[in-house]
């Protein structure tokens, strides 16, 4: 199906609400590079969304290169050096 122009009056997907808020907070410096963002459970509580909705928003942040997830530890904001690949030895 071809892409249709965005309708400003169309319903906003719940994951986009979470995504937009987290993106704005990261860009504003509320969460600095290396800092952990809220867990799925915290996002569910804060935004009143399903767990999968929260996970989808975090997944998009990961795809955009804003965060990285470490299994068993959480999801952390990526610094500029990590985003561009600088500082890695490549060995």
BELSULRA-V969273 format. One record per helix or strand. SS is the DSSP state (H for helix, E for strand). FROM is the first residue (numbers start at 0). TO is the last residue. If there is no record, write none. Layout:
ss={SS/SS}
from={FROM/FROM}
to={TO/TO}
This chain:
ss={H/E/H/H/E/E/H}
from={13/35/39/50/66/73/79}
to={27/35/46/62/69/76/83}
